[in-house]
Amino acid sequence: MEPAVSEPVRDQVAWTDLTEDIPRAKKCTVIGGSGFLGQHMVEQLLARGYAVNVFDIRQGFDNPQVQFFLGDLCSRQDLYPALKGVNTVFHCASPPPSSNNKELFYRVNYSGTKNVIETCKEAGVQKLILTSTASVIFEGVDIKNGTEDLPYAMKPIDYYTETKILQERAVLGANDPEKNFLTAAIRPHGIFGPRDPQLVPILIEAARNGKMKFVIGNGKNLVDFTFVDNVVHGHILASEQLSRDTTLGGKAFHITNDEPIPFWTFLSRILTGLNYEAPKYYIPYWVAYFLALLLSLLVMVVSPVIQLQPTFTPMRVALAGTFHYYSCERAKKAMGYQPLVTMDDALERTVQSFRHLQRVK
């Protein structure tokens, strides 16, 4: 990730003219605003009357209402101009978990976030809202209605999650009401929706390759999936509520659709909605986990000679075959959170948005 010169891609004076009547309390920066969640966040913030900067390594879309800053998250020189003069920073930049690049995970999720914290303080930012993940408390065994009081995972399911734990600890630990710097972490789980570059495209690719024939376990394990608009809503509520109640600073909040659904039912509804067959053969959970473990050991043995990146891993078996859903009670009580979009509507909107990937019969 090479540092870039932090120059907005649009004219500074013109953007200032557009936002000069907007109070600083409604000026914000979305770090990672060119990504899937980031773009939805920008759209909702604009719809709610916010002035929005985007900081990212690339410009992912065009919008004359947005000022873009391109640069390296780990560079204060790149980041500072995007944060100067704003009240709130939403930090949702992160590499995709499927990339399996440990160096990148650590650099972006941890080192980059420490730079975000320090640069926020230097720029006079008052609130930092982090996109974390509910998986920071998941160790591959059942969690039913888990609360934020559960401890961080001692054995995280992968290195990505390990760095997200480091990241969340850093952000929440930086909360300092006496210096007018408030932080919070939003923990969604299984984000999906229109323009999703991960879950749905990967699922459809697996179905096309004949890899979606088996249900791991009995198919009854409940899991949280969260529509992207609900995730954004949780972030904005947290920011606005922090202004009213500083005691919420330094806390994490689970944000989900609050409708746990069987993991395989969720996948099947997307598959059948796009004209693919749902999985119909069952394999016991522990058989699948043992096979995945053997495969991972084999990959480790041959790695000095052959570089392989299997998709059938113990971590993915655990995600597919266990219960893991989370309580939203803290977010409901502290900031009045309620999902904006139900699971049924969310699935329908998502399937409709991916009609270009449907199977032609």
N, C-alpha and C positions, 0 to 999 in steps of 0.2 A: 504494500500500500504506500505509494509515493506521495509525499506531501504536495499539495497544490497551493497556488497563491489564492488567498481568500479574497476574491473580488466578486461581488454580486454580479449575476449575469444580466441584471437589468439596471437601468440608470438609477443611481442613488437618489437624486433630487426628485425624480418622478415618483418613486416609491414613497419617499418622505411626504410628498404632497398628498398622496393617497391616505396616509395614516396619521397625519398631524393632528386630526381632531379626535383620534382614538386615545383614551387615557392609558397611561402606562400599565395600569392594572390589567388591561386587556391586550397587552403586547406580549407575544410569546415566540419561542423558537422550538421547532420540532427537529431534534437530532435523529437522523435516520428517516427524514420525511419523504425520501424518494422510494422507500420500501412499501411493502404491502400494508402493514398497519399504519405506517407513517402517512401514506397518501390519504387513507380514510380519516386519519386524525386531522390532517390539514383541511379536508373538506368540511368536517363537522365544526371545526374551530371557526372557519370563515363564515359558515352558516349562522354561527352564534355571535357574530360581530367582533371577533378577534382579529388583530393584525398579526400576520404570521410570517416568520422567517423559517427557512428550511436550511439545515446544514447536513451535508452528505458528501460522500466521495464522488457522487455523480448526480446529474440532474435527471430525474426519472419522468418528469412531466412538465408541461407548460401551463402557467397560470399567471396572468398579469397582476393579480392581487397579491402574489407571493414574491418575496425577495429570497433568492437562492445564494447560498454561500457554499462553495466547493472546497473541500480540503480533507486533511488527515485528522481524525479524532484525537490522536495522541499529540497533536501540535497545538500549543497554546496560541501561537501566532496565527494559525489558520482559524481556530475556534473563536477567539476573543471578539472579532468584529461581528460575528453572528449573535453573540450574547449581549453585547453592549446595548443598554437602553431597554431591555425587555424585563418583564416582571417574573415570567414563568418559563421554565425549560421542561419540555417533555422529552425524555431520553428513551427512544425505542430502537436505537441502532444496535444490531447484533448480527453476527454471521448465522446462516442457516444451520441448525443442529446437524443436518445430514452431511455437512461438508467434511466432518471428521478431521479438521485441521486444528490440532491442539495449540500450535503457536498463535494462530489467528484468534482462536477463542480467548486465550489469555490476554493477548494484546488489545483486542477490542473490548471485551467484556470487563476486564479488570483494569489494565493499565490505562486504557482510553477513558474509562469511567472515573478513575482518580483524577485524570486531567480535566474532565468535565466538572467535577466538584470544585477543584481549585480555581478553574477559570470562571465558573459561576460566581464564586465569592469575589474574585477580582473585578468582575463586571457589574457587581451590585445586584445580581439576580436574587430574588426573594424566595422563590419556590422551585424545587427540583422534583419532578414526578418521574419515577423510573418504571419502565416496563420490565417486570421480573417474570417469574413463572411459578405456578403452584408446585412444580416438580422439585423445588428446592427442599421439600420435606418428604419426597417420595424415594423409597429404597427398593422398589420392586416387589413389595408385599402390599396386601390390601389396605387401602385407606378409605373409610366410609364416613362421609360428612366431616372431613378433617378441618380443624380450625387453624388459625394463624399461630396459636399457642404451641403447636407441635414443634419440636426442635428441628433445626436443620438436619438434613440427612448426613449421617456419619459415613455412609457408603453410597454416594450419589450414583445414579444409574449410568452416567457417562461423564466425560470430562467437560462437555459443554455445560452440564448442570453444575458441576463443581465450580466452574468459573462464574456462573450466575449466582451461586451462593456467596462467593467472594465479592461480587459486584453489589449484591443487595446489602450485605453487611457494611460495605464502605458507604453506600448512600444513606442508609438509615443511621449509621454512626456519625454522619456529618451533620445531622439535624442540630441546629443551635438557635433556639428562639431568642436568646439574649443578643445575638448578632443579626437577628432578623433574617435568618436563613433556615427555611423549613423544607423537610424532605418527606417523601412517602414512596412506597413501592406498591405497584399494582401487580397482582399475581393472577393472570388469566390461565386458562388451561385449554389446549386444543383449539387455537384460533382458526376460524375458517370463514369463508365468504367470497363474494365476487372478487376477481383478480388475484386470488390466492395462488402463489407460485409454487407451493409445496404440496399440501395435503391432497387436493383433488387431482392435480396433474400426475403426481406420483402414484396415486391410487389407480387412475385410469391406465397409466403405462403398465402397472403390474397386471391389471386385468387383461390388457391386450397381449401380454406375454404369458398368459395362462397361470399366473402366480396368485390368483385370488379364488382358489377352489376350496381352501380349508379354513374352518373355524377352529381357533385355538381355545381349548377348554369347552365348557358347555354352552357358551354363547350368551350367558346371563349376566356376566360381569358389567356393572354399571360404571360409566365413565362420564366426566364432564367434557363437553365441547362448548366453545363460546363463539357466538357470532361476532364478527369484527366490530360492528356498530356498537354492541354492548360493551366491548372492551374499551373503545374510545370514550363512551359515555362514562365509564368508571374513572378513567383518567381525568376527565374534565371536572367531574363531581369532586374528586379528591382535591384538585387544585382550588376550586372555588370554596370548598368547605374548610380547607386549611386557613383561608383568609378570615374565616369566622371563628374557628376554634383551633388555636395553635397547639392544643394538647394532642391533636391527632398526628403531629409531626413525629417522625421517627418510627412510624408504624407501617406494617404491611397489610394489604387488603386483598382477599380473594374476590375476583370478579369472574363469574361464569354465567351461563344461561340459567342457572339454578333449576335445571331440568335434567338430572342425570339420565342417561340413555344407555341401553346395552351397546357396548362397543361395536359388535358385529351388526346390530340393527342400524346404527348410524351409517356404517360403511355400505351396507346393503341398500339403504335408501338412496344413496348417491349413485351407486352402480346401476341399480334398476332404473333410476330416473334418467340415466344416460344410455339405456338399452343394453347394459351388460348384465351377465348372470351374477347373482349373489352367491357367495360361498355356500356350499351345501354338504361338504364332508367334514367330519369332526375328528380332531386329533387331541388326545388328552394333554392338558397343560404341561405336566411334568415331562412327558415324552418330548414335546416340542422344545421345552427348555433344555433338556439334556442334549438333544440333537444340535441345537444352536450353540451350546457350550462346546461340544465336540468340534463343530465347525470352526469356532473362534480359536480353539487350541491348534487346529490344523493350519489355519491362516497364520498364526503366530510362528509355527514351526517353519513354514515355507517362506515367510516374509523376507529373509535375507536373499532369497533367489527370485521369488515372484511376489509382486505387489498386488494383493487382492483387497477388495472392499465389499464384503458380503452384505446383503440386505437382510439376511436371516440371522439376527444376532440375539443374544440373551436379553439385551435391553428391550428390543422390539417385541420379543415374546412376552416379557413382563408387562409392557404397555398394553399389549393386545389381550392378555389373559387374566389380568387382575382387576379388582375394584379399585378405582381411584377417582373419587369425587369429593368436593370440598364445600364447606359451609360459607355462605355469603352473609351471615348474620351480622358480622362486624360492620361490613360496608352498608348494610341496610340501616342499622341503628345509628352509625356515626355520620352517614352522609345521605341517607334516604335513597340508596341505590335500589333500583328495580330494573330488570332487563327491558330494553325498548322493543326488542324483537323476539317473539317466541321461537322455540325450536322448529315447529312446523313451518312457520313463515321463513325462517332462516334457511332451512333445507331447500324449500321451494325456490327462494331467490338465488341460492347458490347453484342449484341444478340448472335453472334457466340461464344463468350467466355463463355456464360451461357447455351450452348446446353445441358449440363448435367442436367439442371433443366426443360427442355422442357416437355410438356405434351405429353404422348404417346397416340395417337388416336387408 
